[in-house]
């Protein structure tokens, strides 16, 4: 069930019209209609909080999130980050973290600049990714 379908189900269980739900949440009927049709991708956090309170469910439940699956995903990401930092060091982890915050165009620029730097003998470390000298 999608979030929109769930909102509609909860609204109908309470016997409310889209107008009534909108009034309780502080939005117009058109907003409720869009939520229920699934045509809104980013609902404000404050609206999700108010909507979940009005409908009597948790925000995670409202958004149809499986809390256990999300916790497992987050833990897996944390484990991967810790392993990367352990293997390659804090500076490498910091560099990758910053790189991932860039858009695709700027990521391309970073890669191009790194290629130029690595072509220059004085900047090219004779080491592998593990930090050990290359043979």
N, C-alpha and C positions, 0 to 999 in steps of 0.2 A: 504494500500500500504506500502510495506517495504521501508526502507531507500535505499536499493540497487535498487529497482524498480523505486524509485523517482529520484535517480541519473541518471539512464538510461533514464528516461523520459525527464528530463531536458537537458541532453546531446544531445539526439536526436532532441529535439525541437530547439536546437541551430545549428543542422546540423553537429555536431562534431563527429569524430571517437573517439574510446577509446584512441588512440595514442594522438590525439589533446588535449583531456581533460587532459590526463596525463602530457603533456608538459606544459600546462597552470598552473597546480597545482604543478608540480615539482616531479612527480612520473612516473614510467613506465606503459605501457599498462597493464601489468599483475596485477598491483595494482588496476587499474580501473576495470578490469574484475572481480577481487575478490570482490570489493565493490558491484558491480552490482549483483553478484551471491549471495551475503550475506555470504560469507565465511570468512569475516574479522570481528572479534568481537570488537576489540579495535583499533580504528583509533586515531592517535595522535590529540590532541586538535588543534595544529597549522595547521595540515592538514585539519581538519574539517573547521577551520576558512578560510583557503585559498580556499577550495573547495566551501564553501558557497559564498564567494566573487565572485569567477569565475562564478558560476552558478546564481548569483543574488538573493539569498534567505538568510534568517537568518539561523544561525546554528541550532536553535530550529526547524525551518521549515524543514531544510535539514534532521535532525535526526528524523523527524516525531513525535516530541513531541507536546503534547497539553499543551501549557503554562498555561492555566487556571487550568487544572486538576493537573499539577505539583505544582502550587502555593497552591491549596487547600490541597494537600497531605503534603506539607512542613508545612503549618499552622497547620494541624491536628497533625503532629509530634511535633511541638513546644508546642501546647496545652497539649499534653500528657506528655511531659517532665516537663512542668511547674506544672502540677497537681501532678506528681510523687514526684517532689522536695517539693512541698507544704505539701503533706501528710507524707512523710518519711524523709525529711530533705536533706540538701546539701551533707552530707557525704554518705548517702545511694545512692543518685543520682550519685555522683562521683564514688562510688564503682561499681555500675551497668554499668556506662559509660566505665570504665576501663575494666571490665569483658567482655563487648561486643567487645572490640578491640582484645581480645585474640582469638587464633585459638581453635578448639574443644578440642584438647589434653590438652592445658593449662587451658581451662575452667574446664575440668574434674579434673585437679590437684587442682584448687582453691576450687572446691566443696568438694573434699576429705579432704583438709586441714581445711575447715570450719567445716566439720563433726567432725574431730578430736578435734578441739577447743571447739565445743559445747558439746562434751562428758565430757570435764573437767568442773567440777562444778564451778570453779572460773571464767571461761570465759563466762559462759552461763548467759546472762542477763535474768532476770525473767520478760521480757517485751514482749508484742505483737508487731506486725508490726507498730501499730499506735503510739508507744512510751509510751503506758500506761502499768502499771504493770499488768502482767497476774494474773488471779485469781486462 
